[in-house]
Amino acid sequence: MTYTCLIVDDEELARELIESHLAQLDNFELLASCGSAIEASKYLQEQPVDLLFLDIEMPVLKGTEFFKNLLQKPKVIFTTAYRDYALEGFELDAVDYLLKPIVFQRFFKAIEKFLASQKTWIANPLASANAPTNDACLYVRKNRKQVKVKLDDILFIESLKDYIKIHLVHGSHMVKYGISSFEKELDSRFTRVHRSYIVNRDKITAFTKNDVEIGDIEIPIGENYRKNIPVL
């Protein structure tokens, strides 16, 4: 499996050092290297990544503030020249915290922590979520009403710009909601397979490396989301 990465640091030499460390690893692909949090924000809106190397002390917007505001948070390894920021970094559930200048031995230790977290998630995908129940439900606002939706009735969720379409066993609901925000309301039976799709794993009838099928409906699997399907 190949993990995609993004480097965010206002110092060019610091970015180049991390790039050289990553180049020595076979299973990691650097997609981009950004000089500011603003630049990184625009990039992540179009292209999600698995692992973020994020400098904390940057002009205009600190790395920690930038990360707090991300709706879809990748795993993050914070980098900084200031040891005092370590606690703030770990409070954001960071994989690790690297103090500059970053030597390869310490960098590799952080990578091992990231890999360990990925293996744990794949081996036990329910570990960080509530166990699903057949009577679990939520309410969505539609036509000025709060409409009850049973989670077990959801086939998949489709993102349509500022709206999502909740496809059900019988019918559907179109509501104004971001798909990443809605994902947080779901339990562990649901898996993000594409930037625009979340599926109910219990409803999958077939799959390939490129798509999942729910009955006659084919739903694409985004390359960066294949890791979310443990059996692939």
Summary of the structure (lengths in Angstrom):
residues: 232
radius of gyration: 19.3
end to end distance: 10.0
largest distance: 57.4
contacts: 663
relative contact order: 0.10
helix: 31%
strand: 33%
